[in-house]
Every structure is written in structure tokens, then in C-alpha cells.
Amino acid sequence: MKQALKLVTLIALGAGFNISALVAAETETTATLLSIIKRQGEVYSSSDTFQVSFGSLNGGLASLLSKDSSANGAAGFASWYAANSRTFLSWTGGVVGANIVESDDFIRYYGPNTSFETRQGDSLTSIFSNTQNNEALAFITYSFGGSVTEVGLFTFNTNWSDPSDPNFGATGLFDIFTLSADNVSAVYGSADSAANGGYGVLSTSSVPEPSSMSLMLFGATALVALRRLRKNV
């Protein structure tokens, strides 16, 4: 099962907040947690509960370059992210990061088939937008004393698919996605795919600072923007 999950391609549907830009569609979706989640610099703790959601930043990862200074801390960033993103689904009730193993307990199915033991609800409405960025992201928060103290932001290195695409649902496109260290790249926090017996470990960060991956990404984004500017001049 582990290898099958690792080979899964992340794909899902989406729709933006702008009613004129909505692409209405529903999809059967299976979300899986496979890697342990822990706090920065901490060992795995059975008392650490994390909130996990999947979605997109409306302005894409490039919008991290222009966020207000009030979003530099974990709590401020969580508020900024909530105001500038849209969510496909949230892992209801949170999850104890140290308890994550390869088990049906960490698989959630959304669809019409009520016989699935992992069923959490009916099909989900897409979040794909014709006007906003559709990069698929996982966002993780850890709270203490009622305030967010650590965050993790990870990209699946792909986009939510467009349900109006004639190839949607064809062979090679799946509505299953897995949050594992070898299936994502860290933007804030870290992803160690070799740890935990090969199942990987995801770590949050108390201060949202870009990883080496995101620094390279931001550099590439700036280069593309510069080329577009020169082309339009």
C-alpha cells in the first residue's frame, strides 16, 4: 500500500471565490496522511495536535514575497494565509502528528459510496479558479494557548485540475492525493523523506522563513516576471 500511495499523482478539482470564474463540478476524493508531523526541533510528541488543510494561495507562492510584515510570525502568517487562500478540504478535528502511520485511520474518502469504511462525507466541490493561482498546497498549523505558534506550508508541485478540461478524469488523472514528505516540497518548515523508516517526517516552523526550495522558486518567479516586463516594454 505504501508504494501505491507514493505513486499516486495529486489531482483534484477547484473553483475560485469569484462567481463569474467558478468551474462547478464535484469529485470523489481520497486524502491520505502518510508522514509523521512534528514541531520544529522537537521529538515526536503524542500531545502535539496539528490542523491540516489542502488548498491554494490565490496569488500563488509569489504572493509570499509581498505579504505584509504582520504575517512574519506564525500567528500572523496563519491569519494572512486564511485571508488570501481558498481551501479544498480540512482534516476535521486535527491530527496527532506522532500517531500517523500507514492505516485506514489516516485515509478519508469523500464521495457517494457509503460502503467505504473511510468515508467522511459526500463528493467535494472543486476549488479550481480561472482567475486565481491553482497550485496545490498543504497548510499545517500548531497552536498553544489558543494561538498559532508554528506553521508549515508545502507544495505538491502540481495544480488542481480544471474540470472543464476534456481530459479530466481520463487515464492518468486521479482524485487521490497523499501528504507525505516524498510527495511535497517544503516552502515553510521541512520535509525529510528518508526519516521514519522511509515514510518521512514533516516539520513545522515557529518563524515562517523560506526553505532553500522556496528561495529557488522565488528566484525563478522573479526571473519570469522580469522577462514578461521586458517583453511588454
PyMOL commands that set and color helices and strands:
alter all, ss='L'
color gray80, all
select helices_A, chain A and resi 2-6+19-21+61-66+69-71+74-83+97-99+104-106+196-198+212-232
alter helices_A, ss='H'
color red, helices_A
select strands_A, chain A and resi 26-27+29-33+36-38+49-57+85-90+95-96+107-110+119-121+124-125+135-144+147-159+176-179+185-188+190-192+201-203
alter strands_A, ss='S'
color yellow, strands_A
deselect
rebuild
show_as cartoon
